[in-house]
Amino acid sequence: MSKKVISITDDTWKTGAVVAETGLYEVFHSAHELPEQVTLAAGHVFPKCEACDEPVAFRLRKRLERQPPSFRIDLYQLPASGKKSDAA
């Protein structure tokens, strides 16, 4: 059974969708502080937050056109460094 690649907008993806393009992705999550950017490989699933079940959003910032044969990333969840403050 093939996996579907589903975008929540034209250029934003969320936890659980399949990564369509290998590249550097910006990370958006309102509940916890997560890494600002992650590198993800095509065919993998966009990772979740390790601290909660709220979806994480991703936006492709830079495509990786060529990847070395030994290039492999298995990122299942993003490390949370703490809750985000309500004060801005």
Backbone bond lengths (Angstrom), bond angles and torsions (degrees), N, CA, C in turn:
res aa  C-N    CA-C-N  psi(-1)  N-CA   C-N-CA  omega(-1)  CA-C   N-CA-C  phi
1 M - - - 1.443 - - 1.527 108.35 -
2 S 1.336 117.92 128.14 1.458 121.12 -178.58 1.519 110.52 -83.50
3 K 1.343 114.85 152.31 1.458 120.96 179.15 1.520 109.01 -89.70
4 K 1.322 116.69 145.74 1.450 121.52 177.11 1.519 109.51 -89.97
5 V 1.321 116.13 145.04 1.451 122.81 174.66 1.522 106.10 -104.67
6 I 1.330 116.80 113.03 1.459 121.40 -173.80 1.526 109.89 -122.80
7 S 1.322 116.18 124.81 1.457 122.01 176.65 1.516 108.76 -98.70
8 I 1.357 117.31 142.37 1.460 119.21 176.83 1.527 110.25 -85.00
9 T 1.319 117.59 -18.46 1.472 124.22 167.54 1.519 104.91 -145.87
10 D 1.315 117.74 -172.67 1.452 119.80 -179.38 1.522 113.41 -62.99
11 D 1.330 116.87 -29.01 1.462 118.28 -175.83 1.525 114.06 -133.95
12 T 1.331 117.80 15.29 1.458 121.12 179.79 1.525 109.41 -123.84
13 W 1.331 115.38 136.18 1.458 122.29 -177.47 1.511 108.38 -123.12
14 K 1.343 117.75 160.78 1.462 119.72 -179.83 1.524 111.19 -130.94
15 T 1.318 114.46 167.62 1.456 122.83 178.12 1.520 110.50 -46.90
16 G 1.334 116.28 133.63 1.460 121.30 176.57 1.514 114.34 97.88
17 A 1.345 118.38 -22.87 1.468 121.08 177.30 1.529 108.93 -75.42
18 V 1.308 116.55 157.09 1.464 121.39 178.79 1.523 109.36 -85.61
19 V 1.327 116.31 134.20 1.461 122.35 178.66 1.529 108.54 -68.44
20 A 1.333 116.89 120.75 1.460 121.24 -177.63 1.526 112.30 -85.99
21 E 1.329 117.44 -32.25 1.458 121.31 -176.82 1.523 110.35 -132.97
22 T 1.336 116.21 134.15 1.451 120.85 174.72 1.520 108.42 -68.16
23 G 1.334 116.23 132.02 1.453 118.40 179.31 1.507 113.71 175.43
24 L 1.324 113.88 -173.90 1.452 123.04 178.20 1.522 107.38 -94.13
25 Y 1.335 117.16 123.15 1.457 123.01 -176.54 1.524 110.71 -115.20
26 E 1.337 115.98 137.47 1.453 122.24 172.38 1.527 107.54 -80.44
27 V 1.331 116.81 143.65 1.465 122.69 -175.16 1.526 110.24 -111.08
28 F 1.345 116.77 133.69 1.466 123.00 177.71 1.525 108.61 -127.53
29 H 1.353 115.81 126.61 1.466 120.09 179.12 1.524 107.70 -156.70
30 S 1.317 117.34 122.41 1.464 120.60 -174.44 1.530 113.98 -81.15
31 A 1.308 118.41 -22.18 1.467 120.28 -172.80 1.533 114.49 -86.18
32 H 1.332 117.33 -35.21 1.463 120.55 -174.56 1.523 111.33 -137.72
33 E 1.335 115.00 157.96 1.458 120.08 174.45 1.520 108.28 -81.14
34 L 1.326 116.06 118.97 1.458 122.62 179.95 1.524 108.35 -120.43
35 P 1.330 118.19 169.29 1.466 118.85 174.83 1.530 109.47 -54.47
36 E 1.342 117.07 145.20 1.465 120.90 -178.06 1.525 111.76 -71.31
37 Q 1.336 116.88 -32.36 1.458 121.79 -178.99 1.521 109.38 -143.27
38 V 1.335 115.64 149.99 1.465 121.52 175.29 1.528 108.74 -139.78
39 T 1.320 115.69 153.11 1.455 121.26 174.54 1.519 107.43 -99.97
40 L 1.333 116.27 127.33 1.460 121.35 -177.51 1.524 109.83 -128.61
41 A 1.326 116.33 147.47 1.466 122.26 -178.21 1.522 111.16 -101.07
42 A 1.317 115.44 142.84 1.464 121.85 177.44 1.523 109.83 -56.23
43 G 1.335 115.64 140.44 1.452 121.09 178.96 1.513 113.79 94.77
44 H 1.333 117.10 -18.29 1.456 120.52 176.58 1.525 108.88 -84.73
45 V 1.317 116.87 172.88 1.466 122.36 179.62 1.528 108.15 -101.71
46 F 1.353 116.70 139.06 1.458 119.69 176.60 1.521 108.71 -59.82
47 P 1.349 117.98 131.21 1.465 121.84 -173.01 1.528 113.74 -75.49
48 K 1.339 113.54 165.82 1.462 121.65 179.35 1.522 109.76 -103.16
49 C 1.313 115.99 171.33 1.457 122.89 172.89 1.526 107.55 -78.87
50 E 1.334 116.85 136.50 1.465 119.07 -179.50 1.527 112.54 -71.62
51 A 1.345 117.76 -19.04 1.456 121.11 -173.30 1.525 114.80 -98.35
52 C 1.341 117.65 -13.87 1.464 118.37 -177.77 1.532 110.59 -155.96
53 D 1.325 115.33 175.72 1.465 120.76 -179.67 1.524 113.28 -101.13
54 E 1.356 117.44 4.15 1.461 119.69 177.79 1.529 109.05 -69.49
55 P 1.332 117.41 138.65 1.456 119.64 -179.26 1.526 112.61 -62.56
56 V 1.322 115.02 149.83 1.452 123.26 173.90 1.520 106.22 -105.26
57 A 1.330 117.64 140.83 1.467 121.42 178.25 1.526 109.61 -104.66
58 F 1.327 115.67 148.54 1.465 122.19 -176.81 1.523 109.44 -134.19
59 R 1.332 116.39 143.73 1.467 121.52 175.42 1.528 108.06 -132.81
60 L 1.320 116.07 127.80 1.466 121.36 -179.67 1.522 109.67 -65.63
61 R 1.335 116.53 125.70 1.459 122.00 179.16 1.528 111.97 -107.24
62 K 1.329 116.80 -34.19 1.464 119.87 -179.35 1.521 109.62 -151.79
63 R 1.335 115.88 122.70 1.461 120.50 176.65 1.516 109.76 -76.22
64 L 1.308 115.97 145.03 1.464 121.21 171.38 1.519 105.68 -102.09
65 E 1.318 116.29 103.56 1.465 121.66 -175.25 1.526 112.56 -65.17
66 R 1.312 115.25 -45.83 1.465 119.01 -179.35 1.519 108.26 -124.56
67 Q 1.295 115.07 133.98 1.455 118.46 177.08 1.522 108.71 -119.80
68 P 1.342 116.98 139.93 1.464 120.21 178.83 1.525 110.56 -60.54
69 P 1.330 117.83 151.78 1.473 121.07 -179.53 1.527 113.31 -57.07
70 S 1.338 117.55 -30.16 1.468 120.12 -178.07 1.528 112.24 -89.92
71 F 1.338 118.04 2.76 1.461 122.73 -178.18 1.523 109.90 -68.25
72 R 1.326 117.06 121.63 1.456 120.75 -179.68 1.519 109.33 -150.44
73 I 1.317 115.95 132.82 1.465 121.79 178.77 1.516 107.93 -131.84
74 D 1.312 116.45 123.93 1.461 121.32 174.57 1.529 106.99 -120.61
75 L 1.321 116.73 90.98 1.459 122.01 -178.35 1.518 107.96 -113.20
76 Y 1.342 116.66 108.45 1.461 120.90 -176.04 1.522 113.06 -96.10
77 Q 1.332 116.12 -28.40 1.454 120.35 177.74 1.521 108.95 -150.82
78 L 1.329 115.45 154.98 1.459 121.50 -179.33 1.517 109.57 -98.42
79 P 1.338 118.13 134.54 1.462 120.34 179.80 1.517 111.21 -69.79
80 A 1.313 116.46 130.86 1.467 122.23 178.44 1.521 108.51 -97.20
81 S 1.336 116.02 128.62 1.466 119.17 -179.88 1.527 112.03 -94.07
82 G 1.304 117.05 0.07 1.464 120.84 177.24 1.515 111.11 148.69
83 K 1.338 115.14 172.80 1.463 119.82 177.62 1.521 109.68 -76.24
84 K 1.329 115.01 147.41 1.457 119.32 176.25 1.525 109.27 -75.49
85 S 1.307 115.97 144.07 1.458 121.74 177.96 1.522 109.84 -77.81
86 D 1.326 116.76 143.10 1.462 121.41 175.91 1.525 111.00 -72.65
87 A 1.331 116.44 -26.37 1.468 120.44 179.77 1.520 109.41 -79.12
88 A 1.318 115.95 135.61 1.466 119.15 -179.79 1.496 111.83 -108.22
